[in-house]
Amino acid sequence: MVSYRDLLAQAKAEIDEVDAVRAKDLIESGDPVIVDVREQDEWDEGHIGGAVHVPRGHLESRIEAAAPDRTRPVLIYCAVGNRSAFAAKTLLELGYVEPVSLAGGFTDWKRNGFPVELSAGLDARKRARYSRHLLIPEVGEQGQLKLLDSKILLIGAGGLGSPASLYLAAAGVGRLGIVDADVVDESNLQRQIVHSTERLGEPKVDSARRTIEALNPDVEVVAYKERLTSENVDRILADGWDVIVDGADNFPTRYLVNDASVWHDIPVVHGSIYRFEGQVTVFKPGEGPCYRCLFPSPPPPELAPSCAEGGVLGVLPGIIGSLQASEALKLALGIGEPLIGRLMLFDALNAEFSDVSIRRDPECPVCGEHPTITEYIDYVEFCAGTREPA
């Protein structure tokens, strides 16, 4: 019969171990990935600065996200050095070249008086609410804390703003701003799912706030019961938004949002819909094109009728708005590949997605090499000026 002690001794014979002093030297050299394999309650009580938390029971499934380079040294620790020894052996079996276990573990680290970080973690209620996020290595507790500290501004509480606001609120984005001057109309309810029949005639921002706060009390809703204009855009953006989700349904607002976002250095997740077709992209200042690179001037009205004129399949804004929410979450978390320089097109009739590459225009009057538009213009006149008279 093989005992636990036998297995532990065998594991320690096959791996490298270092004491706390040597571990501190390794950390200060900047070489290793530091992995804490203890349980959540142990991590919450304190951990080594710069460590990533991968509980021993999830090591095999999560270590590749935490330490993708298998040639880089990995310093592993637990409470006293036993779980980390088994973890180091596992990493050897997974092909990691240099896993090292901290002999004496976190206990010995603290005994030497070395610095410890306390976790400003989630409480039990939040851990339960966002448990499915916590299971994702790319999000985890630190990502969820980042979301709770994020600020996302939605332009419009209509077809696109409705699903986007609901999913961003459910995900735990801590502060959602909503700009909309409209009231709830019966024709909205075919697609604008943040509103309801009992709220007909109510300002959309108030209706949306009631729904969002009922969905997730962690979210603060900042309501701007006004139309976005050149006069108020700087005041609104001065509230420190991380991402703008543009669900505007008219060209003057889209160009205004674009110009303001470039000058305020805020990424925009753009979406638009018409009948059975929708599109999504991300305009991130300094990293890709802006809206004016894609549309230097608005099309004539016969080529771009509004949903009120041409109609829209009720479920379409749910699809496009959800994609906008997904892109906004990626930007807030700093993960994945946002749709920067890519215009995603969706055809609901044929259930087809396609991508179109878009490039930054060096001659763009706002984000180009030598911008000629450096302050707000009359956007209504600009959009009307490119159209044929009625």
Secondary structure, DSSP 8 states (H G I E B T S, - for coil): ---HHHHHHHHHHHSEEE-HHHHHHHHHHT--EEEE-S-HHHHHT-B-TT-EE--GGGHHHHHHHH---TTS-EEEE-SSSHHHHHHHHHHHHTT-S-EEEETTHHHHHHHTT---B------HHHHHHTHHHHTSTTTHHHHHHHHHT-EEEEE-SSTTHHHHHHHHHHHT-SEEEEE---B--GGGGGT-TT--GGGTTSBHHHHHHHHHHHH-TT-EEEEE-S---TTTHHHHHTTT-SEEEE---SHHHHHHHHHHHHHHT--EEEEEEEBTEEEEEEE-TTTS--HHHH-SS---GGGS--HHHH-B-TTHHHHHHHHHHHHHHHHHHT-S---BTEEEEEETTTTEEEEEE----TT-TTTSSS-S--S---HHHHHHHTS---
